[in-house]
Amino acid sequence: MKRIVVTGLGALTPIGNTVEEYWDSLLAGRNGAAPTDAFDPQDMPFRVACQVHGFDPTVYMHRKTVRRTARPTHMAVATGKMALEDSGLEIHDGNRDRVGVLVGTGAGGIVEVIKAGTQLPTVGWKRVTPMLVPTSMSNAVSCLVSIETGASGPVVTSTAACASGSYAVLEAFHILMRDEADAVIAGGTEAALELSIVSSFGRMGTLSQDTDPAQASKPFSVDRDGFAPSEGSASMILETAEHAEQRGAKVYAELLGGYLTSDAYHLTAPDPDGRGAARAMRETLRVTGLDRTDIDVVFAHGTGTVLNDRTEARALNAVFGDHTPHLHVTSVKSMIGHSLGAAGAHSAVAAVKCLETGDIPPTISYTPDPEIDLNVVGNESRHAAVDVALVNAFGFGGQNAVVAFRRPSA
């Protein structure tokens, strides 16, 4: 039976621009929220965001390429190259056709379209850059990773709202299992901190109105009131175990598989009974051959909205029953906010580091909610015996993705 392993990691986040910085900040419970300077919040009550600071894309690609591409693409290239360097995988003429790229994004380069549309009435159509379409198209985030690294195997962009990064990881798994590649750069990216987009989220009632950055993202907490919008990227190198062994690669974890479902319920609200989310977890157990008691930790979707967290808690209890109190449940969104299409990838990198170290990051700013019956890792990190981790990602449109990772020696 073919096995798929994780051999490299890369991350750009509001709490660290490398995997090491990200992981150390997670364990320390560092909050990445702050009053935003990404846009002028005007009179909006939504004034806090989680931004990536200090990122220089010219470190990872030519300055001319940077000018012609969008921020989410810059981030995808950066974390893809970080993960490649970490893995020790060198792409060359002899193997490039067997290396794929799978990147998820919810919004792609939509911010560039909004900017151009705002300027068009003033400057006229002849001043619109011919690069607007290739800059803003969603598949640019994967295509430029391919171009910049030389990977010429399957190249796919997954777009499933907030589940996009997890969709990419799982599709990479299937490509490897089908022997369409020996290795894949997989992950998610997002940079959509723009006034009209944030305004839309705010009008939906999904954003926190707390102006105190320390309280702007409180997953599973009794006083939660929405999420803090975020940005960033995360990538991992996935390989067949045989390929990794042949080149003597370090293995962080094994990707056991996962499952995708749809709520078929509503464009923005989850099924309040959590049936789609529960089925994604239940089917993940089935296809991976895991028992519910095998799961040690769940990196929850945990956005901090009243409805999402309640629904996810119901789904977890429905699937795990009397094992639920033994599950460590945490949400990295309490520290990095909701990075939309990158969220599943950010959680996946954290889950892999958790399996490597046995350390579980906390859910900060947490005050227990009596209506949410979960063993939340509240406010301080825990060290525990963790062999298997689930990563949940649930997107607008009712798209649910669950992936399972296992410690290599487990």
N, C-alpha and C positions, 0 to 999 in steps of 0.2 A: 504494500500500500504506500503510495507516494505521500511524503510529508512535506509541509511548507514551514519554513523557519524565518525568523526576523534576524537580520545580520547588521543592520545599520539604522541609525535614527537621526533626525534633524528637526529643529523646532525654532520658530520665531513666535514670541508671545509677549503680552504686556508685562510679564514679570521676568523675562529673560530672553536673550537673543541667541542662545545656544541650548542644547538639551541639558547640559550641566547646570546652567543658570536657571532654567525652567524648573528642573527637578529640585534643586536646592531651595528655590523660592516656594515651591509647592509644599515641601516638608516643613518649611518655616512658617507657613500660613501667611505669606505675603500677599497683600491686597493690591491688585493692579488697576483699580478704579481711581479716577481723578476727574475733576472738572475738565470738560473736553475743550481742546483747542483745534479739533479737526474741522469744526464749523462753528458759526455763530448761533448759539441756541435761541437767540432772540428772547421771546417771552415764554418759551416752552418750559414746562416743569421738569423736563428730562434733560438734565444738564451734566450728567456723569457718564463717562464711557471708559473703556479699557483700550488704550492705544499702544501700539508698538513704537517705541522710541529708540533712536540711535541706530536705525537700520540703514546701511549704505548699500544700495543694490549694485553700485559700480564695483564692489569687491567681488561680485559673482558674475558680472557680464559687462560687455563693452558699454561705454557711456552712450554711444549712438543707439544701441539696442534699448537701453533704459529709456531714452527719450521717446522711443517709438512703441513702447509697451506700457501696460498698466500695472499699478501697485500689486494686485493679487498675483499677477504673473511674475513680477520680480520676486515676490516672497516664495512662490512655488519653486522657482529656479534655485533660490538660495537654500531652502530646506532640502531640496532634492540633492544638491551638491554636497551639503553637510552630511546627509545620510550615506551618499556614495563614499565620501572620504572616511566616514566612521566604519563602513563595512569593509574597506580595502578592496572593493570591486573596481577594477579598471576596465573601462569600455574601450574596445579597439576594433579594428576591422575584422578580427577573427571571431568576435562574439556579439557585435552590436545588433545583429539581426535577431538575437535570442534574448535581448533585454527590452522590456516594455515599459510604458509609462501610463499610470492611472492616477489622475488627479481629480478631486471633486471640488466643485464650487457652486454656491447657490446663486450668486449675482454676477459672477464673471466681471467683465469690465464695464458694467452698467454706469458707473460713476462718470466714465469718459463720455458716454452718450448724453448724460444729463448736462455735463459741462458744455458740450458742443451745442446742444439744443438751447441752452440759456444764452449763449453768445451769438447764435445764428441771426436773430433779428437785427442785431447791431452791426455785425461784420459782413453779413452776406454769405451766400453759399460758396463762393469762390475761395473763401478763407477757411473753409472746413478742410481739415487735413485728410488726404486720401488714405491715411493710415487709421482713420477712425474705426472702420469696420474690422480690420484684423486686430486692432488694439483691443476692441471691446468684445469681440466674439468669445464665448465661454471656452471654446476648445483651445484658445491661445494658451491657457494655463498649462495644458499638457503638451501642446505642440512645441512651445519654447523650451520646456524641460528636455524634450527630445532633441531639439536643434542644438541646445547648449551642451548636452552631455554626449550626443552621438548615438543615443539609444534608438534603434530603428525597428524594434519589434512592434507589437500591438500598442497603439497609442489611443487612449480613450479618455474623455472627460465625462464624469458622472455629475448630473445635476438633479439633486433630490432635496433641495432646500437644506435644512439643518442636518440631514442625514447624508449629505453628499460625500463627505470624507470617508464615512464607514462604507458607503456603497462602493467607493473606489477601492478600498482595502479588500472587500469581499470579492469584487470582480477580478482583482489581481490574483486572489487565491484561486478562482476558477480558471483563469487563463493558465496559471502554472499547473493546475491539476489536469488540464486538457493538453498539456505538453506543447503549448503555443509559445512558451518562453521558458528560460532557465532562471531568470531574475526579473523583478519588476520594481520600479520606483513608484511607490503608492502613497497617497496622502490627500490632504485637502488644503484649500487656501481661500481667504476672503479678505476684502478691504472695501467695505461699503459704509464707512462712517461719513455719510453725506446728509445734508439737511433734509431733503425731501424723503429720503429712505427712512431716516430716523423718525421723521414726523409721521410717516405712515405706520411704523411700528407703535409709536406713541398713541396715535388715534385708535389703533386696535386694542389698546389697553394692556399691551404686553411688557411695556418698559416700567422700570422702577421710577417712582417720583421722589425717592429719597435723595436729598441733596448732599447728604453725608456719604462720601465715598466708601466709608467702612460699612455702611448699611445698604449699599445699592444693589447687592447681589447676595441673596440669602436663601439658597435652595433648601427646601424641606422645613424651613423655619416657620414658626407660627405667625410671624409678622412679615412674611415675604409679600412683596407687592409687584413683582416683575423682574426682568433681567436688565443687566447693564450691557449695552451693545459693545461689541468687541471686533477685533481683527487679528490676523495672523496666519500662520501656516505650520503644518507639521507633515513630515514624510518619513517613510521607513523603506528599507530594502527588504523585499521578500524574495526568497529563493527556494528552490527545491532543496531538501536536506542533502541529497546526493551531490548537487552542484556546490553547495556550501562546504561539504566535507572534502570534496576534491581539491578545493583551493585553500583549505585550512582556515576557514572563516570562523570568527567568534559568533556564537549563537546566543542571542538574548532570550528568545522565547520561541515556542512553536505556535503557529496560527492554525487552530484546529478546524476553523470554518465558521459558518454563521448562517443567518437566514434573513430574508426580506419579506415583509408583508405590507398590506395596505389596509387602513381603517375603512375605506370606502364610505366615509361618513361626512366630512366637512373640509372645506379648503383651508381653514386656519385652526379650527378647534380639534383636539383629539377626541376620540370616542371616550366619553366619560367613564365607561366601564373598563376601559383599557384592554379590550379584547384583541385588537391588532397587535399591540405591544406584547401582550401575554403570549399570543401565538408565535410571535417572532422569537421570544425566549424559549418557549416550549419546543419549537421546531429546531432551534439551535441545539438544544440538548439531544434531540433525536438524531439529527444528521451527524453530530460529532460523537455519538455514543456515550455521552456524559450522563451521569445521574444528577438529579438536582442537588444531592448532598455533596457532589464533587466541587461545586462552586463555592469559592471562598470569599471573593470580593466582587462587587458590582460597581463599575464606574458608570454612574447613572447619567441619563440625559439631564435631569435635575436643573431646569432652567431658572427656577425661582418664581415662576408664575403660580398663582393659586391653583389653577385647573391642571396644568401639566404635572406638577409634583404630586397632587392627589391621585391623578390617573396612573402615574407610574408606580406609586406605592400600591395601589390596588392590583396592578398587573403583577408586581413582584410577589405579593402575598398569594395571588391566585396560582402562580406557577410553583412557588417554593413551599407554600404551606407551613408546616411546623419547622421547616429548615430556615425560614425567613429570619428568625432572631439570631441565627448563627452567621448570617451574611453580613460582612462589612460593606456598607453602602456609602459612597462618597460622590461628590460632584466638584470637579475642578472649576466649574463656572463660578463658584463662590469667590475664586481668586482672579480668574482671567476673563470673566464675563462670558457672554454668548457669542462665539466667533462664527456662528451660522454654518456655512459650508465647510469650515475647518474644524468645527467642534468635535466631530467624531474622531478625526485624526489626532487632535490635541489630547483627547481622552485615551486613545489607543497608545500613544507614546507614553503617557503616564502609567497606563496599565502594564506595559512591558517593563518599565523601570521598577514598578511595584513588585513584579514577579522576580526581577533580578535581585532586589535588595531586601524584600520582605517588609518594606516600609509603605504604609498606606497614607496618602495625603489627607488632610482634614477637609471638612466642609466648614469654612469659617463663618463667623457672624451667625452662628446657629443657636436657636432657641427651640427646644422640642415642640412639635405640634401634636397634641393628643389625638388628632385625627389621622396622623401618619404613623403607622406602626412598623417602623423600620429601625434597624441597628445602625444609625447614622454615625459616621466617624466625625464627631462634632468638635470643632475648634482646635484640637491638637492631633498631630499625626499619631498613628499606632504602628507598632511593630508586631507582626503576627506571622503564623505559618500560612503562606498563601501559595498554592500550587496552580489554581485555575482562576482566571478573571474573565468576567463578561463586560463588554462595553456596549452600552445602549445609546442609540441616536435616533430620535424621532423628529421627522420634518413636517412642515406645512404640507397640506395635501393628504396627510395621513400616511406618509411613507416611513416605515419602521425598519431599522437595521440593527441587528445584534451580531456581534462577533465574539469569538471565544479564543483566548490565549492560554497557553500552559507553560509553566516553568520547564526548561529543557530536561532536567533530571527527574522530573515528577513522574 
